[in-house]
Amino acid sequence: MGKLHIVGGGAIGSLIAASAHKNGVPYDCYPRNIRTMPARAQWQDGQSIELKTAMLGPVILEKGDVLILPLKVYQLNAALKQWLPYLNQKPTVVLMHNGMGGLEVARDLLGADYPLLLATTSHGALKESTSSGDFHVKYTGLGATQIGAPNLVKPIPQKLADLLQVAPQLANAIATLDSSLPPVQYRSDILTALWAKLSVNAVINPLTALHDIQNKHIADAEFEQTRRKICHEFTLVANAYGFNFDEDEVLKNVLSVAKATGENYSSMHQDIAHGRQTEIDAINGYIVEMAKKKGIPAPENTLLVERVKALSV
Ligand code: PAF
């Protein structure tokens, strides 16, 4: 099994590292800031896992290694540029972020035929600072990771067993990730999965941030019209790019995620609360950009981008 190299010390990256540690998968972490790198992870059953907290710089990776970047889209360009000189052997690179735009960044820097995986996860993790000033990460909700290979040429393998025949390096990388933080499910239609997640983030993230509410309140009657409008615009735009979303199903899925993660504060809510840059450009901003290219009006998403930006300054 190849080594897992985890870039950044965010909540999801730290959770993957802790889970790799727990499951005996070889890994290294490359935090951007050693002071905020969690020293341990708290599992739901109370188990506590120590994490490696050394400040490491990039190293030349082997072909069988996996470099995962659970970063925000706006951090990807700089991070990938830093790693570029160490990727001559073409190890698998995995992107895992909210919103869209990472694929374009990766293709630009690595090339359109690079062994790349795109992933989205529903595992819940919360990075917290303790009274002694160090950080820990809490595993707040069991989830699953969906993963796919956007750079493969057609016909795309439908099952993981088929992927193993066509692109064994990618199938083995998925196995490494599954051994670290299971379950990891192969999706031949990963872009559909990512667009579906985009619809969830486009409703929950800006509304929870703007109204200072937990995810469950997205279902409140006062948001009925806004929810519907965001999903309507999303569906028009996504389907203009060849997807086949149904507006009612999109809305239903958003509400079910809001319910399942009801007690959580969304990542955008937390970004605003901690004065950090938000992912609004990669979420509602992406819908607006894609709408523009097709001449589709997207006033509700445009307004949300403006309102969240006004809140961030
Ligand atoms: O960004 C987030 O917070 C999460 O993707 C989600 C699904 C909205 C749950 O909080």
py3Dmol code that shows the C-alpha trace and the ligand (Angstrom):
import py3Dmol

protein = """\
ATOM      1  CA  MET A   1       0.000   0.000   0.000  1.00  0.00           C
ATOM      2  CA  GLY A   2       1.281   3.470  -0.885  1.00  0.00           C
ATOM      3  CA  LYS A   3       1.845   6.172   1.692  1.00  0.00           C
ATOM      4  CA  LEU A   4      -0.813   8.785   2.275  1.00  0.00           C
ATOM      5  CA  HIS A   5       0.426  12.397   2.266  1.00  0.00           C
ATOM      6  CA  ILE A   6      -2.097  14.814   3.760  1.00  0.00           C
ATOM      7  CA  VAL A   7      -1.730  18.521   3.036  1.00  0.00           C
ATOM      8  CA  GLY A   8      -3.047  21.071   5.552  1.00  0.00           C
ATOM      9  CA  GLY A   9      -4.222  20.747   9.124  1.00  0.00           C
ATOM     10  CA  GLY A  10      -7.930  21.413   8.637  1.00  0.00           C
ATOM     11  CA  ALA A  11     -10.735  19.432  10.259  1.00  0.00           C
ATOM     12  CA  ILE A  12     -11.180  16.869   7.455  1.00  0.00           C
ATOM     13  CA  GLY A  13      -7.447  16.480   6.793  1.00  0.00           C
ATOM     14  CA  SER A  14      -6.826  15.874  10.493  1.00  0.00           C
ATOM     15  CA  LEU A  15      -9.688  13.389  10.641  1.00  0.00           C
ATOM     16  CA  ILE A  16      -8.222  11.445   7.704  1.00  0.00           C
ATOM     17  CA  ALA A  17      -4.793  11.494   9.389  1.00  0.00           C
ATOM     18  CA  ALA A  18      -6.216  10.266  12.700  1.00  0.00           C
ATOM     19  CA  SER A  19      -8.168   7.528  10.998  1.00  0.00           C
ATOM     20  CA  ALA A  20      -5.102   6.445   8.971  1.00  0.00           C
ATOM     21  CA  HIS A  21      -3.170   6.343  12.253  1.00  0.00           C
ATOM     22  CA  LYS A  22      -5.897   4.247  13.922  1.00  0.00           C
ATOM     23  CA  ASN A  23      -6.052   1.830  10.968  1.00  0.00           C
ATOM     24  CA  GLY A  24      -2.302   1.424  10.530  1.00  0.00           C
ATOM     25  CA  VAL A  25      -2.063   3.133   7.141  1.00  0.00           C
ATOM     26  CA  PRO A  26       1.325   4.850   6.632  1.00  0.00           C
ATOM     27  CA  TYR A  27       0.813   8.602   6.432  1.00  0.00           C
ATOM     28  CA  ASP A  28       2.447  11.995   6.814  1.00  0.00           C
ATOM     29  CA  CYS A  29       0.837  15.383   7.434  1.00  0.00           C
ATOM     30  CA  TYR A  30       2.022  18.657   5.984  1.00  0.00           C
ATOM     31  CA  PRO A  31       0.286  21.358   8.035  1.00  0.00           C
ATOM     32  CA  ARG A  32       0.532  24.913   6.785  1.00  0.00           C
ATOM     33  CA  ASN A  33       0.636  26.153  10.346  1.00  0.00           C
ATOM     34  CA  ILE A  34       2.072  23.906  13.038  1.00  0.00           C
ATOM     35  CA  ARG A  35       0.470  25.947  15.841  1.00  0.00           C
ATOM     36  CA  THR A  36      -3.062  25.161  14.689  1.00  0.00           C
ATOM     37  CA  MET A  37      -2.421  21.516  13.732  1.00  0.00           C
ATOM     38  CA  PRO A  38      -4.594  19.313  15.983  1.00  0.00           C
ATOM     39  CA  ALA A  39      -2.499  17.280  18.413  1.00  0.00           C
ATOM     40  CA  ARG A  40      -5.190  14.621  18.809  1.00  0.00           C
ATOM     41  CA  ALA A  41      -8.546  13.480  17.535  1.00  0.00           C
ATOM     42  CA  GLN A  42     -11.589  12.632  19.597  1.00  0.00           C
ATOM     43  CA  TRP A  43     -13.645   9.690  18.282  1.00  0.00           C
ATOM     44  CA  GLN A  44     -17.383   9.420  18.884  1.00  0.00           C
ATOM     45  CA  ASP A  45     -16.912   6.516  21.315  1.00  0.00           C
ATOM     46  CA  GLY A  46     -14.599   8.683  23.418  1.00  0.00           C
ATOM     47  CA  GLN A  47     -11.389   7.173  22.016  1.00  0.00           C
ATOM     48  CA  SER A  48      -8.575   9.684  21.662  1.00  0.00           C
ATOM     49  CA  ILE A  49      -5.938   9.387  18.920  1.00  0.00           C
ATOM     50  CA  GLU A  50      -2.599  11.206  18.970  1.00  0.00           C
ATOM     51  CA  LEU A  51      -1.531  12.794  15.692  1.00  0.00           C
ATOM     52  CA  LYS A  52       1.914  13.386  14.230  1.00  0.00           C
ATOM     53  CA  THR A  53       2.485  17.116  14.523  1.00  0.00           C
ATOM     54  CA  ALA A  54       5.916  17.580  12.928  1.00  0.00           C
ATOM     55  CA  MET A  55       6.248  20.442  10.458  1.00  0.00           C
ATOM     56  CA  LEU A  56       7.234  18.682   7.229  1.00  0.00           C
ATOM     57  CA  GLY A  57       8.102  20.133   3.841  1.00  0.00           C
ATOM     58  CA  PRO A  58       7.214  18.438   0.530  1.00  0.00           C
ATOM     59  CA  VAL A  59       9.180  15.295  -0.414  1.00  0.00           C
ATOM     60  CA  ILE A  60       9.467  13.430  -3.720  1.00  0.00           C
ATOM     61  CA  LEU A  61       6.539  11.029  -3.819  1.00  0.00           C
ATOM     62  CA  GLU A  62       6.505   7.512  -5.256  1.00  0.00           C
ATOM     63  CA  LYS A  63       4.055   6.619  -7.995  1.00  0.00           C
ATOM     64  CA  GLY A  64       2.076   4.420  -5.569  1.00  0.00           C
ATOM     65  CA  ASP A  65       1.744   7.235  -3.008  1.00  0.00           C
ATOM     66  CA  VAL A  66      -1.351   9.345  -2.602  1.00  0.00           C
ATOM     67  CA  LEU A  67      -1.283  13.109  -2.117  1.00  0.00           C
ATOM     68  CA  ILE A  68      -4.573  14.352  -0.710  1.00  0.00           C
ATOM     69  CA  LEU A  69      -5.371  18.058  -0.517  1.00  0.00           C
ATOM     70  CA  PRO A  70      -8.400  18.591   1.745  1.00  0.00           C
ATOM     71  CA  LEU A  71      -8.113  22.351   1.310  1.00  0.00           C
ATOM     72  CA  LYS A  72     -10.388  25.200   0.294  1.00  0.00           C
ATOM     73  CA  VAL A  73     -10.522  25.806  -3.453  1.00  0.00           C
ATOM     74  CA  TYR A  74      -8.840  29.200  -3.072  1.00  0.00           C
ATOM     75  CA  GLN A  75      -5.842  27.529  -1.360  1.00  0.00           C
ATOM     76  CA  LEU A  76      -5.345  24.885  -4.050  1.00  0.00           C
ATOM     77  CA  ASN A  77      -3.377  26.814  -6.630  1.00  0.00           C
ATOM     78  CA  ALA A  78      -0.608  27.799  -4.196  1.00  0.00           C
ATOM     79  CA  ALA A  79      -0.514  24.344  -2.568  1.00  0.00           C
ATOM     80  CA  LEU A  80      -0.290  22.459  -5.871  1.00  0.00           C
ATOM     81  CA  LYS A  81       2.405  24.834  -7.163  1.00  0.00           C
ATOM     82  CA  GLN A  82       4.439  24.099  -4.046  1.00  0.00           C
ATOM     83  CA  TRP A  83       4.108  20.326  -4.613  1.00  0.00           C
ATOM     84  CA  LEU A  84       4.624  20.382  -8.377  1.00  0.00           C
ATOM     85  CA  PRO A  85       8.447  19.790  -8.294  1.00  0.00           C
ATOM     86  CA  TYR A  86       7.859  16.683  -6.144  1.00  0.00           C
ATOM     87  CA  LEU A  87       5.329  14.995  -8.437  1.00  0.00           C
ATOM     88  CA  ASN A  88       7.617  13.778 -11.246  1.00  0.00           C
ATOM     89  CA  GLN A  89       6.672  10.140 -10.602  1.00  0.00           C
ATOM     90  CA  LYS A  90       3.005  11.110 -11.056  1.00  0.00           C
ATOM     91  CA  PRO A  91       1.599   9.882  -7.745  1.00  0.00           C
ATOM     92  CA  THR A  92      -2.181  10.065  -7.432  1.00  0.00           C
ATOM     93  CA  VAL A  93      -3.456  13.489  -6.400  1.00  0.00           C
ATOM     94  CA  VAL A  94      -6.808  13.684  -4.609  1.00  0.00           C
ATOM     95  CA  LEU A  95      -8.842  16.866  -4.284  1.00  0.00           C
ATOM     96  CA  MET A  96     -11.477  17.110  -1.594  1.00  0.00           C
ATOM     97  CA  HIS A  97     -13.235  20.406  -1.102  1.00  0.00           C
ATOM     98  CA  ASN A  98     -16.596  22.114  -0.902  1.00  0.00           C
ATOM     99  CA  GLY A  99     -17.768  23.847  -4.053  1.00  0.00           C
ATOM    100  CA  MET A 100     -16.290  23.620  -7.529  1.00  0.00           C
ATOM    101  CA  GLY A 101     -13.281  24.908  -9.417  1.00  0.00           C
ATOM    102  CA  GLY A 102     -10.549  22.603  -8.099  1.00  0.00           C
ATOM    103  CA  LEU A 103     -10.601  20.411 -11.182  1.00  0.00           C
ATOM    104  CA  GLU A 104      -9.842  23.404 -13.398  1.00  0.00           C
ATOM    105  CA  VAL A 105      -6.936  24.455 -11.125  1.00  0.00           C
ATOM    106  CA  ALA A 106      -5.496  20.920 -11.095  1.00  0.00           C
ATOM    107  CA  ARG A 107      -5.825  20.450 -14.861  1.00  0.00           C
ATOM    108  CA  ASP A 108      -4.142  23.776 -15.426  1.00  0.00           C
ATOM    109  CA  LEU A 109      -1.138  22.909 -13.264  1.00  0.00           C
ATOM    110  CA  LEU A 110      -0.845  19.135 -13.677  1.00  0.00           C
ATOM    111  CA  GLY A 111      -2.294  18.585 -17.133  1.00  0.00           C
ATOM    112  CA  ALA A 112      -5.582  17.082 -18.273  1.00  0.00           C
ATOM    113  CA  ASP A 113      -4.291  13.494 -18.187  1.00  0.00           C
ATOM    114  CA  TYR A 114      -2.767  13.533 -14.682  1.00  0.00           C
ATOM    115  CA  PRO A 115      -3.838  10.624 -12.376  1.00  0.00           C
ATOM    116  CA  LEU A 116      -6.335  12.677 -10.421  1.00  0.00           C
ATOM    117  CA  LEU A 117      -9.223  11.758  -8.114  1.00  0.00           C
ATOM    118  CA  LEU A 118     -12.013  14.088  -7.033  1.00  0.00           C
ATOM    119  CA  ALA A 119     -13.727  13.345  -3.750  1.00  0.00           C
ATOM    120  CA  THR A 120     -16.546  14.657  -1.627  1.00  0.00           C
ATOM    121  CA  THR A 121     -17.165  13.522   1.918  1.00  0.00           C
ATOM    122  CA  SER A 122     -20.080  13.638   4.322  1.00  0.00           C
ATOM    123  CA  HIS A 123     -17.986  12.775   7.388  1.00  0.00           C
ATOM    124  CA  GLY A 124     -18.416  15.453  10.038  1.00  0.00           C
ATOM    125  CA  ALA A 125     -15.352  16.884  11.771  1.00  0.00           C
ATOM    126  CA  LEU A 126     -14.891  19.927  13.971  1.00  0.00           C
ATOM    127  CA  LYS A 127     -11.561  21.526  14.794  1.00  0.00           C
ATOM    128  CA  GLU A 128     -11.606  23.153  18.215  1.00  0.00           C
ATOM    129  CA  SER A 129      -9.094  24.969  20.356  1.00  0.00           C
ATOM    130  CA  THR A 130      -8.720  23.735  23.924  1.00  0.00           C
ATOM    131  CA  SER A 131      -8.342  25.850  27.075  1.00  0.00           C
ATOM    132  CA  SER A 132      -4.588  25.145  26.995  1.00  0.00           C
ATOM    133  CA  GLY A 133      -4.359  26.787  23.554  1.00  0.00           C
ATOM    134  CA  ASP A 134      -3.741  23.686  21.425  1.00  0.00           C
ATOM    135  CA  PHE A 135      -6.163  22.231  18.918  1.00  0.00           C
ATOM    136  CA  HIS A 136      -8.013  18.985  18.611  1.00  0.00           C
ATOM    137  CA  VAL A 137     -10.392  17.561  16.062  1.00  0.00           C
ATOM    138  CA  LYS A 138     -13.720  15.988  16.943  1.00  0.00           C
ATOM    139  CA  TYR A 139     -15.331  13.312  14.769  1.00  0.00           C
ATOM    140  CA  THR A 140     -18.884  14.663  14.844  1.00  0.00           C
ATOM    141  CA  GLY A 141     -20.659  12.471  12.312  1.00  0.00           C
ATOM    142  CA  LEU A 142     -20.011   9.198  10.522  1.00  0.00           C
ATOM    143  CA  GLY A 143     -20.343   9.681   6.799  1.00  0.00           C
ATOM    144  CA  ALA A 144     -19.029   8.355   3.510  1.00  0.00           C
ATOM    145  CA  THR A 145     -16.687   9.556   0.794  1.00  0.00           C
ATOM    146  CA  GLN A 146     -17.576   9.448  -2.887  1.00  0.00           C
ATOM    147  CA  ILE A 147     -14.678   9.460  -5.289  1.00  0.00           C
ATOM    148  CA  GLY A 148     -14.098   9.363  -9.034  1.00  0.00           C
ATOM    149  CA  ALA A 149     -11.530   9.868 -11.752  1.00  0.00           C
ATOM    150  CA  PRO A 150     -12.430  12.918 -13.879  1.00  0.00           C
ATOM    151  CA  ASN A 151      -9.375  12.699 -16.181  1.00  0.00           C
ATOM    152  CA  LEU A 152     -10.074   9.207 -17.499  1.00  0.00           C
ATOM    153  CA  VAL A 153     -10.979   8.987 -21.148  1.00  0.00           C
ATOM    154  CA  LYS A 154     -14.283   7.380 -22.103  1.00  0.00           C
ATOM    155  CA  PRO A 155     -15.599   4.746 -21.667  1.00  0.00           C
ATOM    156  CA  ILE A 156     -15.437   5.449 -17.921  1.00  0.00           C
ATOM    157  CA  PRO A 157     -15.216   2.223 -15.868  1.00  0.00           C
ATOM    158  CA  GLN A 158     -18.556   1.719 -14.122  1.00  0.00           C
ATOM    159  CA  LYS A 159     -17.311  -0.320 -11.165  1.00  0.00           C
ATOM    160  CA  LEU A 160     -14.204  -0.299  -8.996  1.00  0.00           C
ATOM    161  CA  ALA A 161     -13.262  -3.758 -10.345  1.00  0.00           C
ATOM    162  CA  ASP A 162     -13.335  -2.314 -13.889  1.00  0.00           C
ATOM    163  CA  LEU A 163     -11.245   0.671 -12.752  1.00  0.00           C
ATOM    164  CA  LEU A 164      -8.661  -1.768 -11.383  1.00  0.00           C
ATOM    165  CA  GLN A 165      -8.243  -3.173 -14.900  1.00  0.00           C
ATOM    166  CA  VAL A 166      -8.086   0.191 -16.691  1.00  0.00           C
ATOM    167  CA  ALA A 167      -6.256   2.340 -14.118  1.00  0.00           C
ATOM    168  CA  PRO A 168      -4.801   0.168 -11.321  1.00  0.00           C
ATOM    169  CA  GLN A 169      -2.931   3.125  -9.800  1.00  0.00           C
ATOM    170  CA  LEU A 170      -6.187   4.997  -9.214  1.00  0.00           C
ATOM    171  CA  ALA A 171      -8.011   1.901  -7.927  1.00  0.00           C
ATOM    172  CA  ASN A 172      -5.149   1.240  -5.469  1.00  0.00           C
ATOM    173  CA  ALA A 173      -5.229   4.870  -4.327  1.00  0.00           C
ATOM    174  CA  ILE A 174      -8.955   4.487  -3.618  1.00  0.00           C
ATOM    175  CA  ALA A 175      -8.155   1.315  -1.628  1.00  0.00           C
ATOM    176  CA  THR A 176      -5.550   3.262   0.413  1.00  0.00           C
ATOM    177  CA  LEU A 177      -8.132   5.938   1.192  1.00  0.00           C
ATOM    178  CA  ASP A 178     -10.740   3.321   2.062  1.00  0.00           C
ATOM    179  CA  SER A 179      -8.302   1.646   4.460  1.00  0.00           C
ATOM    180  CA  SER A 180      -7.694   5.045   6.088  1.00  0.00           C
ATOM    181  CA  LEU A 181     -11.185   6.506   6.514  1.00  0.00           C
ATOM    182  CA  PRO A 182     -13.908   4.160   5.232  1.00  0.00           C
ATOM    183  CA  PRO A 183     -16.220   3.932   3.447  1.00  0.00           C
ATOM    184  CA  VAL A 184     -14.868   5.302   0.173  1.00  0.00           C
ATOM    185  CA  GLN A 185     -17.259   4.634  -2.697  1.00  0.00           C
ATOM    186  CA  TYR A 186     -16.168   4.757  -6.331  1.00  0.00           C
ATOM    187  CA  ARG A 187     -18.449   6.847  -8.554  1.00  0.00           C
ATOM    188  CA  SER A 188     -18.137   6.656 -12.320  1.00  0.00           C
ATOM    189  CA  ASP A 189     -20.257   9.849 -12.386  1.00  0.00           C
ATOM    190  CA  ILE A 190     -18.279  11.816  -9.818  1.00  0.00           C
ATOM    191  CA  LEU A 191     -19.161  15.161 -11.433  1.00  0.00           C
ATOM    192  CA  THR A 192     -22.855  14.453 -10.837  1.00  0.00           C
ATOM    193  CA  ALA A 193     -22.049  13.731  -7.169  1.00  0.00           C
ATOM    194  CA  LEU A 194     -20.083  16.979  -6.917  1.00  0.00           C
ATOM    195  CA  TRP A 195     -22.845  19.040  -8.514  1.00  0.00           C
ATOM    196  CA  ALA A 196     -25.361  17.434  -6.134  1.00  0.00           C
ATOM    197  CA  LYS A 197     -23.149  18.429  -3.193  1.00  0.00           C
ATOM    198  CA  LEU A 198     -22.884  21.925  -4.715  1.00  0.00           C
ATOM    199  CA  SER A 199     -26.676  22.283  -4.499  1.00  0.00           C
ATOM    200  CA  VAL A 200     -26.567  21.346  -0.800  1.00  0.00           C
ATOM    201  CA  ASN A 201     -23.807  23.848  -0.053  1.00  0.00           C
ATOM    202  CA  ALA A 202     -25.472  26.556  -2.182  1.00  0.00           C
ATOM    203  CA  VAL A 203     -28.531  26.521   0.084  1.00  0.00           C
ATOM    204  CA  ILE A 204     -27.210  25.586   3.522  1.00  0.00           C
ATOM    205  CA  ASN A 205     -23.913  27.486   3.637  1.00  0.00           C
ATOM    206  CA  PRO A 206     -24.887  31.075   2.764  1.00  0.00           C
ATOM    207  CA  LEU A 207     -28.215  30.979   4.631  1.00  0.00           C
ATOM    208  CA  THR A 208     -26.713  29.593   7.845  1.00  0.00           C
ATOM    209  CA  ALA A 209     -23.895  32.161   7.637  1.00  0.00           C
ATOM    210  CA  LEU A 210     -26.172  35.124   6.894  1.00  0.00           C
ATOM    211  CA  HIS A 211     -28.758  34.251   9.540  1.00  0.00           C
ATOM    212  CA  ASP A 212     -26.389  32.849  12.172  1.00  0.00           C
ATOM    213  CA  ILE A 213     -28.275  29.570  12.467  1.00  0.00           C
ATOM    214  CA  GLN A 214     -27.642  25.822  12.720  1.00  0.00           C
ATOM    215  CA  ASN A 215     -28.211  23.688   9.635  1.00  0.00           C
ATOM    216  CA  LYS A 216     -31.599  22.404  10.837  1.00  0.00           C
ATOM    217  CA  HIS A 217     -33.147  25.895  10.567  1.00  0.00           C
ATOM    218  CA  ILE A 218     -32.789  25.784   6.775  1.00  0.00           C
ATOM    219  CA  ALA A 219     -36.085  23.872   6.906  1.00  0.00           C
ATOM    220  CA  ASP A 220     -37.870  26.810   8.633  1.00  0.00           C
ATOM    221  CA  ALA A 221     -40.839  28.306   6.781  1.00  0.00           C
ATOM    222  CA  GLU A 222     -39.146  31.722   6.455  1.00  0.00           C
ATOM    223  CA  PHE A 223     -36.608  30.215   4.011  1.00  0.00           C
ATOM    224  CA  GLU A 224     -39.123  28.394   1.835  1.00  0.00           C
ATOM    225  CA  GLN A 225     -39.011  30.802  -1.103  1.00  0.00           C
ATOM    226  CA  THR A 226     -35.257  31.330  -1.011  1.00  0.00           C
ATOM    227  CA  ARG A 227     -34.588  27.567  -0.838  1.00  0.00           C
ATOM    228  CA  ARG A 228     -36.807  27.023  -3.856  1.00  0.00           C
ATOM    229  CA  LYS A 229     -35.242  29.854  -5.877  1.00  0.00           C
ATOM    230  CA  ILE A 230     -31.664  28.660  -5.243  1.00  0.00           C
ATOM    231  CA  CYS A 231     -32.588  25.096  -6.249  1.00  0.00           C
ATOM    232  CA  HIS A 232     -34.473  26.353  -9.307  1.00  0.00           C
ATOM    233  CA  GLU A 233     -31.468  28.325 -10.578  1.00  0.00           C
ATOM    234  CA  PHE A 234     -29.107  25.473  -9.705  1.00  0.00           C
ATOM    235  CA  THR A 235     -31.191  22.971 -11.684  1.00  0.00           C
ATOM    236  CA  LEU A 236     -31.408  25.227 -14.761  1.00  0.00           C
ATOM    237  CA  VAL A 237     -27.653  25.785 -14.767  1.00  0.00           C
ATOM    238  CA  ALA A 238     -26.625  22.181 -14.038  1.00  0.00           C
ATOM    239  CA  ASN A 239     -28.950  20.793 -16.685  1.00  0.00           C
ATOM    240  CA  ALA A 240     -27.617  23.307 -19.226  1.00  0.00           C
ATOM    241  CA  TYR A 241     -24.272  21.512 -18.780  1.00  0.00           C
ATOM    242  CA  GLY A 242     -25.753  18.115 -19.538  1.00  0.00           C
ATOM    243  CA  PHE A 243     -26.803  16.928 -16.090  1.00  0.00           C
ATOM    244  CA  ASN A 244     -30.271  15.682 -15.372  1.00  0.00           C
ATOM    245  CA  PHE A 245     -31.355  17.098 -12.011  1.00  0.00           C
ATOM    246  CA  ASP A 246     -34.969  17.368 -10.903  1.00  0.00           C
ATOM    247  CA  GLU A 247     -35.692  20.553  -8.933  1.00  0.00           C
ATOM    248  CA  ASP A 248     -37.965  18.850  -6.366  1.00  0.00           C
ATOM    249  CA  GLU A 249     -35.416  16.082  -5.779  1.00  0.00           C
ATOM    250  CA  VAL A 250     -32.643  18.669  -5.364  1.00  0.00           C
ATOM    251  CA  LEU A 251     -34.702  20.494  -2.754  1.00  0.00           C
ATOM    252  CA  LYS A 252     -35.588  17.244  -0.974  1.00  0.00           C
ATOM    253  CA  ASN A 253     -31.922  16.271  -0.788  1.00  0.00           C
ATOM    254  CA  VAL A 254     -30.947  19.697   0.600  1.00  0.00           C
ATOM    255  CA  LEU A 255     -33.567  19.370   3.336  1.00  0.00           C
ATOM    256  CA  SER A 256     -32.508  15.852   4.203  1.00  0.00           C
ATOM    257  CA  VAL A 257     -28.832  16.920   4.596  1.00  0.00           C
ATOM    258  CA  ALA A 258     -29.935  19.942   6.669  1.00  0.00           C
ATOM    259  CA  LYS A 259     -31.858  17.560   8.937  1.00  0.00           C
ATOM    260  CA  ALA A 260     -29.064  14.942   9.134  1.00  0.00           C
ATOM    261  CA  THR A 261     -26.497  17.627  10.068  1.00  0.00           C
ATOM    262  CA  GLY A 262     -29.069  19.683  11.987  1.00  0.00           C
ATOM    263  CA  GLU A 263     -27.048  20.445  15.109  1.00  0.00           C
ATOM    264  CA  ASN A 264     -23.969  21.522  13.092  1.00  0.00           C
ATOM    265  CA  TYR A 265     -22.985  24.990  12.095  1.00  0.00           C
ATOM    266  CA  SER A 266     -21.975  24.924   8.435  1.00  0.00           C
ATOM    267  CA  SER A 267     -18.409  25.550   7.327  1.00  0.00           C
ATOM    268  CA  MET A 268     -19.393  28.971   5.942  1.00  0.00           C
ATOM    269  CA  HIS A 269     -21.063  29.867   9.227  1.00  0.00           C
ATOM    270  CA  GLN A 270     -17.801  28.976  10.982  1.00  0.00           C
ATOM    271  CA  ASP A 271     -15.689  30.873   8.466  1.00  0.00           C
ATOM    272  CA  ILE A 272     -17.725  34.024   9.074  1.00  0.00           C
ATOM    273  CA  ALA A 273     -17.726  33.489  12.846  1.00  0.00           C
ATOM    274  CA  HIS A 274     -13.914  33.194  12.849  1.00  0.00           C
ATOM    275  CA  GLY A 275     -13.294  36.057  10.402  1.00  0.00           C
ATOM    276  CA  ARG A 276     -11.917  33.717   7.698  1.00  0.00           C
ATOM    277  CA  GLN A 277     -12.320  33.917   3.942  1.00  0.00           C
ATOM    278  CA  THR A 278     -15.432  31.997   2.831  1.00  0.00           C
ATOM    279  CA  GLU A 279     -15.932  29.564  -0.049  1.00  0.00           C
ATOM    280  CA  ILE A 280     -18.764  31.619  -1.534  1.00  0.00           C
ATOM    281  CA  ASP A 281     -16.965  32.051  -4.894  1.00  0.00           C
ATOM    282  CA  ALA A 282     -16.607  28.279  -5.292  1.00  0.00           C
ATOM    283  CA  ILE A 283     -20.244  27.641  -4.304  1.00  0.00           C
ATOM    284  CA  ASN A 284     -22.917  30.209  -5.270  1.00  0.00           C
ATOM    285  CA  GLY A 285     -20.269  32.171  -7.199  1.00  0.00           C
ATOM    286  CA  TYR A 286     -19.583  29.091  -9.331  1.00  0.00           C
ATOM    287  CA  ILE A 287     -23.288  28.735 -10.144  1.00  0.00           C
ATOM    288  CA  VAL A 288     -23.387  32.428 -11.133  1.00  0.00           C
ATOM    289  CA  GLU A 289     -20.297  32.070 -13.365  1.00  0.00           C
ATOM    290  CA  MET A 290     -21.596  28.929 -15.059  1.00  0.00           C
ATOM    291  CA  ALA A 291     -25.020  30.586 -15.497  1.00  0.00           C
ATOM    292  CA  LYS A 292     -23.414  33.616 -17.183  1.00  0.00           C
ATOM    293  CA  LYS A 293     -21.616  31.425 -19.721  1.00  0.00           C
ATOM    294  CA  LYS A 294     -24.969  29.995 -20.803  1.00  0.00           C
ATOM    295  CA  GLY A 295     -26.920  33.280 -20.568  1.00  0.00           C
ATOM    296  CA  ILE A 296     -29.092  31.972 -17.720  1.00  0.00           C
ATOM    297  CA  PRO A 297     -30.245  34.504 -15.112  1.00  0.00           C
ATOM    298  CA  ALA A 298     -29.252  33.575 -11.542  1.00  0.00           C
ATOM    299  CA  PRO A 299     -30.405  36.544  -9.410  1.00  0.00           C
ATOM    300  CA  GLU A 300     -30.841  34.650  -6.129  1.00  0.00           C
ATOM    301  CA  ASN A 301     -27.352  33.162  -6.216  1.00  0.00           C
ATOM    302  CA  THR A 302     -25.900  36.534  -7.273  1.00  0.00           C
ATOM    303  CA  LEU A 303     -27.572  38.220  -4.312  1.00  0.00           C
ATOM    304  CA  LEU A 304     -26.257  35.586  -1.900  1.00  0.00           C
ATOM    305  CA  VAL A 305     -22.697  36.058  -3.184  1.00  0.00           C
ATOM    306  CA  GLU A 306     -22.999  39.820  -2.647  1.00  0.00           C
ATOM    307  CA  ARG A 307     -24.542  39.465   0.823  1.00  0.00           C
ATOM    308  CA  VAL A 308     -21.954  36.955   2.071  1.00  0.00           C
ATOM    309  CA  LYS A 309     -19.133  39.099   0.682  1.00  0.00           C
ATOM    310  CA  ALA A 310     -20.579  42.135   2.453  1.00  0.00           C
ATOM    311  CA  LEU A 311     -20.599  40.126   5.685  1.00  0.00           C
ATOM    312  CA  SER A 312     -16.989  39.012   5.270  1.00  0.00           C
ATOM    313  CA  VAL A 313     -15.414  42.479   5.071  1.00  0.00           C
TER     314      VAL A 313
END
"""
ligand_1 = """\
10
PAF
O -19.940 22.940 4.349
C -20.546 22.280 5.211
O -20.742 22.686 6.352
C -21.052 20.889 4.835
O -20.646 20.604 3.512
C -22.585 20.695 4.976
C -23.002 19.478 4.208
C -23.356 21.892 4.510
C -22.908 20.350 6.400
O -22.634 21.336 7.327
"""
view = py3Dmol.view(width=600, height=400)
view.addModel(protein, "pdb")
view.setStyle({"model": 0}, {"cartoon": {"style": "trace"}})
view.addModel(ligand_1, "xyz")
view.setStyle({"model": 1}, {"stick": {}})
view.zoomTo()
view.show()
